[in-house]
Structure formats: structure tokens, C-alpha cells
């Protein structure tokens, strides 16, 4: 089962939460809280994924299996202002799978 990660684009930075977790499948849902549309790029070891444009007050998702390593989440606008600090993600060793385990009430 993929780990659900959230993020937000503000006028100052891209923030990802949590920004550290074990390797494996993830779904990163990003909300755009700026007045501009943004294209979002996730880059790291053997991964380069782009999504967008993400319109103001809208969300987008990236679904990937991330290997161990460090990742950068950057944004770009149509006018490519480039003044938004990138988000950073640190992916550690592969996390244990929860599949096949019985969920008890």
C-alpha cells in the first residue's frame, strides 16, 4: 500500500510532509496555495517525474515507487520566476510492507 505524503506550494517554498520516510511506493498530493499555476518536478535517484500545471487552489498527485536517496521537489511557472525554494525529501532504507497483515478492530 502506498504511503500518503502531502505537500504545499506557497509563495516562498515547497513543503513536503513528512519529508523523511522509507523507500517504497508513495502518493504525493500537492496543493497550490499561490496565485499562479505551477508545474511540479520530483527529481532524485533514477526518478524524474513532472506534473502540472497545477492551478491556484487546486491539487495534483505524483504516484511513484521511490528508491533510497535524496529528492528535490521544484516548481516552475509560465513566467519562470524561480523564487520559490524547493522542497527536500530524504528516503531511507525500504520500509516493511503491511500487505498480508490482518487488521484488527
C-alpha positions as CSV (number, residue, x, y, z in Angstrom):
1,X,0.0,0.0,0.0
2,X,1.4,3.4,-0.9
3,X,2.4,5.9,1.8
4,X,0.3,9.1,1.6
5,X,2.5,12.2,1.6
6,X,1.2,15.8,1.4
7,X,2.8,18.9,0.2
8,X,2.0,22.6,-0.4
9,X,3.3,25.2,-2.8
10,X,3.4,28.7,-1.2
11,X,4.9,32.0,-2.5
12,X,8.1,31.1,-0.6
13,X,8.6,27.4,-0.8
14,X,7.5,23.9,-1.5
15,X,6.9,22.0,1.8
16,X,6.6,18.2,1.9
17,X,5.3,16.3,5.0
18,X,6.7,14.0,6.1
19,X,10.0,14.9,4.5
20,X,11.7,11.6,5.5
21,X,10.4,8.0,5.2
22,X,11.4,4.6,4.0
23,X,11.8,3.6,0.3
24,X,8.7,2.1,-1.4
25,X,5.5,3.2,-3.1
26,X,4.2,6.7,-2.3
27,X,1.5,9.1,-3.4
28,X,2.5,12.7,-3.0
29,X,-0.5,15.1,-3.1
30,X,0.5,18.7,-3.6
31,X,-1.8,21.7,-3.0
32,X,-1.1,25.0,-4.8
33,X,-1.7,28.0,-2.5
34,X,-0.3,30.6,-4.8
35,X,-1.9,32.9,-7.3
36,X,0.0,31.3,-10.3
37,X,-0.2,28.0,-12.0
38,X,2.9,25.8,-11.4
39,X,4.5,22.7,-12.9
40,X,5.9,20.5,-10.2
41,X,9.0,18.3,-10.7
42,X,10.2,15.5,-8.4
43,X,13.9,14.5,-9.1
44,X,16.2,12.0,-7.4
45,X,17.9,8.7,-7.9
46,X,16.5,7.1,-11.0
47,X,13.4,9.2,-10.8
48,X,12.3,12.3,-12.7
49,X,8.5,13.0,-12.6
50,X,6.7,16.1,-13.7
51,X,3.0,17.1,-13.1
52,X,1.1,20.2,-13.9
53,X,0.3,22.8,-14.4
54,X,-1.4,22.9,-11.0
55,X,-3.8,25.8,-11.0
56,X,-4.3,28.1,-8.0
57,X,-6.3,26.4,-5.2
58,X,-6.0,23.1,-6.9
59,X,-4.1,19.8,-6.2
60,X,-2.1,17.3,-8.1
61,X,-0.6,13.9,-7.3
62,X,2.5,12.0,-8.1
63,X,2.5,8.3,-7.6
64,X,5.9,6.6,-7.7
65,X,8.0,3.9,-6.1
66,X,10.9,5.8,-4.6
67,X,14.3,4.1,-4.0
68,X,16.6,5.2,-1.2
69,X,18.2,8.6,-1.7
70,X,17.6,12.4,-1.6
71,X,15.0,14.1,-3.7
72,X,14.2,17.6,-4.7
73,X,10.7,19.0,-5.5
74,X,10.8,22.1,-7.6
75,X,8.2,24.4,-9.3
76,X,8.1,26.4,-12.4
77,X,5.6,28.9,-13.6
78,X,4.8,30.1,-17.2
79,X,6.9,33.2,-16.5
80,X,9.5,31.1,-14.7
81,X,10.1,33.4,-11.7
82,X,12.1,30.8,-9.9
83,X,11.9,32.4,-6.5
84,X,10.2,29.5,-4.7
85,X,12.6,27.4,-2.6
86,X,12.5,23.7,-3.5
87,X,11.3,21.0,-1.1
88,X,13.6,18.3,0.0
89,X,12.8,14.6,0.7
90,X,15.1,12.0,2.3
91,X,14.2,8.4,1.6
92,X,15.8,5.8,3.8
93,X,16.0,2.0,3.5
94,X,13.0,0.2,2.2
95,X,10.1,0.1,4.7
96,X,8.3,-3.1,5.6
97,X,5.2,-4.0,3.7
98,X,1.9,-4.1,5.6
99,X,0.3,-6.3,2.9
100,X,-1.0,-9.6,4.1
101,X,-1.3,-8.4,7.7
102,X,-4.7,-8.8,9.4
103,X,-6.2,-5.5,10.6
104,X,-7.9,-5.9,14.0
105,X,-10.5,-3.6,15.4
